[in-house]
Amino acid sequence: MRLRGRKKGGRFLELLMEQAKYAVAGMEALSQYMKAPSDDAAEQVSRIEKAADETRRILIDELNRTFVTPFDREDIFALSLTIDDILDYAYSTVDEMVILKVRPNPYLQRMSSLLTEAAREIQTGVTELMDHPAVASDHAVRAKALENRMESVYREAIGNLFGAPADLEHVVDMLKLREIYRHLSNAADRGDQAANVISDIVVKRI
């Protein structure tokens, strides 16, 4: 059993890195949609989200069948979940923008750009987790800093939304945009949680 665990240890890292890679690709696709919305751009986000879901299913199956893991199985599960949630919110954002006929605006473009940067930091953090934990921790800190910047843009966007002249048409648009903003804010929160898990893993390995 121990031999099986050691053999599979690297597999968990591979799957987590694959998830993180999909997260970056998904955020890049989201940013592209915010720059030039189209059916093809929306479909690209959906394809990446589905591929990432499959990777997570494989990871969970491996986790259920493996006794020895490279670090706490709870941390593997949590890191996988938070990375997956980032993509889920990206998909929900685009899906609802299409359904509600919401057009991108500068706030959405800024938020998606920050999410892309944060996803890249998380990807690097996951990649360096075992061989260079101090480097991984540094990238986790950077990801958390980007979440703070994202939250500032979110608050600015909400303030601008509620500060505009109110008529019936504006109220409808306001409610639509508020939901879209919340999806992106939630994606940033999940990125922050992923960074926390990376930091926790590093601390436990010291």
Secondary structure, DSSP 4 states (H G I P E B T S, - for coil): -HHHHHHHHHHHHHHHHHHHHHHHHHHHHHHHHHHS--HHHHHHHHHHHHHHHHHHHHHHHHHHH-S--SS-HHHHHHHHHHHHHHHHHHHHHHHHHHHHTPPP-HHHHHHHHHHHHHHHHHHHHHHTTTT-HHHHHHHHHHHHHHHHHHHHHHHHHHHHHHHS---HHHHHHHHHHHHHHHHHHHHHHHHHHHHHHHHHHHHHH-
